[in-house]
């Protein structure tokens, strides 16, 4: 059985709590064991938790879930791009997949709500396909 970790941002919690539930249910459907869930304050904070999970031998991959809602500045872009770049680097450093189930940047709250299920499911499906790739 594949064993993964999950990192969930608490910012926009009304969205990310649902994303977590969808991801956990989908992992169970695919017979993937989520052995550790870490909650972080926001998407920008996710890379630190991802690294901690990737350091664990039993973790084969990590899914990151979050919602970066557009505000009045470009802050959402900085947060989303910084997280994506950092987790991509960590994936390559540890040779383990990290999937990005993060809605945004430049997304409204309503659009993030509409994407809860597809983003959460695809983050788990990506890990399912990538774990063991090339072994």
PEFENHU-V568033 format. One record per helix or strand of 3 or more residues. SS is the DSSP state (2 for helix, 1 for strand). FROM is the first residue (numbers start at 1). TO is the last residue. Records with the same first field share a line. If there is no record, write none. Layout:
SS = FROM-TO / FROM-TO
//
This chain:
1 = 2-9 / 32-40 / 61-69 / 97-107
2 = 13-29 / 43-54 / 75-94 / 109-114 / 116-130
//
